[in-house]
Amino acid sequence: MTVPTDARRGVLLLSCPDTLGIVNAVSELLLQEECTIVQSQQFGDAMNDTFFMRVEFKRIDESPLDFERLHSRMHTVGERLAMTWHLADASERLRVVIMVSKFAHCLNDLLFRNSIGELNLDVVAVVSNHPDLGRIADSFGVPFRHIPVTKETKPQAEAALLDLVRENDVDLVVLARYMQILSDDLCKQLDGKAINIHHSMLPSFKGAKPYHQAHARGVKFIGATAHYVTADLDEGPIIEQELIRVDHSLAPDELAARGREAESRALARAVRWHSENRVAVAGNRTVVFP
């Protein structure tokens, strides 16, 4: 991501061992840079002795921020307090690739929300292993890339995806119901930069027609989970979950419709929070400042 020279609001997300003086160190730095804090959120994880913090700030006189200087000064503070930190322009557009197969609901929802300004994304391309959803990408003016995948061509398909990611400086890959399992190597290369969505009935109802299985068991809740992609299938750090109450009156197709609603909501929130630097990964968990 490139920060514009006229950026006027910054966001700092950090985590570090919990100790005295963390908030003071950040506040003092911003004060010396003639910045005022617009929003500040903090969390101390007593079980793991770790402190998390997200701060939005701007210069008191509303002039552009000097991010090069801020990075240099934060580097000094970060080293002293053993911080993991990220500093960015709060308004920057995240460069995103959305991956899909044949289900359109999450793709359509993300592109619509982005078109009305609810998300702040620069969608570089929609990538699919099927040609079916090219019409939706076209309707939003987003480039569509069809990369077929078979057992024999999977390495080449993943290489093509990585080429696209690198050539376009992509910040985030969103698996919006992309029905292919990524290789361990690809998961590692996209570590912390890929978000997936799946129905929250996993692992209770695996395989084909999970909503028919859920209907047969008389479930009372259905939902969806958005999480970071890891080599452990559907077990990456959870960013957001959505839950919808259902009852015996709903047929399997109606359950599936509620499920699509849950998936779209959870994924949109996860993508927005990630794009706004609100998510800190802590092992297999996340700390989210919504």
PATIVEX-431288 format. One record per residue (C-alpha): residue in one letter; z, x, y. Coordinates in pm, whole numbers, plus 50000, padded with zeros to 5 digits. Example, Ala and Ser with C-alpha at 12.3 -4.5 7.8 and 13.67 -1.06 7.14 Angstrom:
2
a507805123049550 s507145136749894 
//
This chain:
290
m500005000050000 t499245011850352 v501535002750637 p499744992450958 t500505013251264 d501694982351450 a504174970951182 r507124955251361 r509454944851080 g510604966250791 v512354958750463 l514524982750267 l515484975849905 l517894999849736 s520255005249446 c522715033349386 p526105041449232 d528715020449407 t530735041549647 l532215040549995 g529935042750296 i526625028850166 v526325000250414 n527575022650693 a524955049350612 v522095024350626 s523425006750937 e523985039951116 l520445051451040 l518975019151175 l521205020551483 q520065056151559 e516455044251527 e517215016451777 c516714989551515 t518534956751471 i519204940351135 v517464906751092 q518744899150741 s521054917450500 q521954908950140 q524204928949909 f525494928049554 g528004950349379 d527674950649000 a531234958448892 m530304960348523 n527804988348583 d529335002848901 t526044998249087 f525384986149440 f522234967349546 m521114959949900 r518134944650082 v517804947850458 e515144934450695 f515074950451037 k513054955551356 r513254976651668 i515424962051943 d512544963352191 e510084947851937 s507894979151944 p506124991851626 l508225009351365 d507705046151289 f507585043850908 e506875080850860 r510065089651043 l512025062150867 h510855074550526 s511915109850611 r515355099150725 m515865075650430 h514925103850193 t517905123750324 v520285094250292 g518885084949952 e519395119649810 r522965121249937 l523895087749779 a521665090349467 m519655059849573 t516595043849424 w514925028349727 h511735013049862 l510835009550228 a507924988050342 d506434966450613 a507874931650558 s504544915150631 e502234937450425 r499854920150184 l500354930749824 r497094939749649 v496994918849333 v494874913549022 i495414880148845 m494614879248473 v493824846648292 s492254833247975 k491364796047960 f494444778948109 a493814772648478 h497114758848612 c498894791248709 l495744806948853 n494914776349060 d498504773549183 l498714809949291 l495354809749469 f496154776849645 r499594788649761 n498024820849886 s495274801950069 i497804781950273 g499984812150352 e502844804550116 l502154837749944 n501124869650125 l498714884649874 d495404902749889 v493894890949561 v491474918749471 a490074901149163 v490614875448892 v490114891548552 s489594871548234 n488644876847872 h486654844247899 p484094832948160 d485504797548196 l487644801548510 g485114819848723 r484464787248911 i488074785749031 a488004821549159 d484684814149330 s486114783249502 f488764804949668 g486314832949749 v487924857549507 p485824881649296 f485774873048924 r485524899448653 h484814889648292 i486134916248053 p485694903647692 v488314915147442 t487964918547066 k490014938546821 e487324965146823 t486804966247203 k490414962847320 p490814999847417 q487654998547627 a488704965447786 e492094979447885 a490435010948021 a488164988948236 l491214970448369 l492975003048456 d489855015448633 l489844983548840 v493544987648922 r493145023949029 e489895020149220 n491304991249423 d494815004949480 v496294974549308 d500044970049354 l500664941949104 v498984926948796 v499884890548731 l499374876648381 a498844840048467 r498604827648108 y496534857247989 m496524851947614 q496154887847502 i498914911947399 l498784943747606 s499004976947426 d502174997547454 d500285023847652 l498994998447906 c502484983547942 k503835018248023 q501115024748280 l501854991448448 d505634995548428 g507264975848710 k503824964848834 a503004936048599 i504514901148578 n504014876748289 i504814839848239 h505644821847915 h507264789547813 s511014792547771 m510974777547424 l510204812347295 p511364823847047 s512374789646912 f508824776646875 k506324804246810 g502674802446721 a500234774046774 k501104741446949 p504664749547061 y504984716347246 h504134697346930 q506894717046756 a509264709147042 h508374672347025 a509064671946652 r512514686846716 g513344662847000 v513994688747269 k515764677447586 f514744706247814 i511554726147852 g510894754348092 a509264787448171 t510264823648221 a508604848848454 h509384884848371 y508174920448409 v505844932348134 t507194957747886 a506144969847544 d508734945947398 l506704913847386 d508094886847619 e511384905647654 g510984923347988 p513474919548275 i513584882948381 i512754875148744 e512814837148747 q513164807048518 e512384770148567 l513924741748367 i512794705348341 r514694677648160 v512604657047918 d513354629147671 h512144611347360 s509614590147549 l507244618947618 a504364626647384 p503434663047304 d500664663047567 e503104650447828 l505574677747734 a502784703147776 a502034689148124 r505694693548224 g505514728448077 r502514737448292 e504424725448597 a507394747548507 e505164777648443 s503404774448777 r506654771248972 a508434800248802 l505464823748829 a504844815949197 r508464823049288 a508524855349085 v505334868049249 r506574858849596 w509954875549547 h508314906949409 s505824908049696 e508664904749949 n510624933449791 r513434910549678 v513644922049314 a515524952849194 v515284962048826 a518514972848662 g517814982448301 n516704950748124 r518034928448403 t517034921748762 v518914915849082 v516984890849295 f517694884349663 p515864850749717 
//
